Amino acid sequence: MKIEILGTGCPKCKKLEENARKALDETGNKAEVVKVTDINEIIDHGVMSPPAIVIDGKLKCSGRIPEIEEIKKWLK
């Protein structure tokens, strides 16, 4: 599993990464977590409003910080 956190490194992006890592810990799932900060790569994912999270190539959320419980559902 691969999780991409799309954003420029702002506090919201860091919080999204933190929530994703906590969701992984709580579910026991293993994944590679990658931070994508290149604006062109972010736009290539169709994201105009970071932060965003992509799981296994599928955009799950952008423009807000999903709660840990929501991320856990996506990891199933």
N, C-alpha and C positions, 0 to 999 in steps of 0.2 A: 504494500500500500504506500502511496506517495501523497503527502499533503503539502500543498503550496500555499503560503501566506503571501498575498499580493498587496504591496504597499510600499511607501517610501521610507518607512522606519519611524513614523510618528507614534505617539503614545497609544492611539487606537490600534495600530498595526501590532504593536508589542502586546497589547491586551488580548488581541485575537490569537496570537501565537501562544500566549500563556494558557488561554482557554482550551485551545486545541491540544496542547501537551497534557493538560489536566484530564481532558476527556480520554486521551489515549491511556493515561495511567489508570484511570478509574475503570476502563473497559478491559484492560490487559492487552489491548491490540498493540501491534508493533507497526511502525510506519517511519518512513523517511520524511522529516519535516524540513522543507526548503523555503527560505525567504526569497521572494522575487521583488527586487527593488527597481529594476530597469523599467522605465515608464513605457517604452515601446513593447516590451514583453507583456506588461500589464494590459495595455490596450489590445494586444493580440488575443487576449482571453475575452475581449469584449467588455472589460471593466472600465467604466468611466468615473466611478465613485468608490475609491478604496476606503477602507480595507476590504479585502475579499479573500475567500477561501475556496480552493480547488482541491477536490479529492479524486484521485485517480483520473485526472483529466477533465472532470466534470465540475463546472462552477456551481457551488452550493449556495453562496451568499455574497452580496457585495453592498457596500454603503452603510453597513452597520456591524456591530459586534454580536455574533450569536452567543447565546448562553451555552454553558458546558453541556447541559442536558440535550440541547438541540444538536450539538456537534456529535454527541454520543449516538444519537439516532442515525446520523449519516454514516457512522462508522460500522454499523451493523451490516 
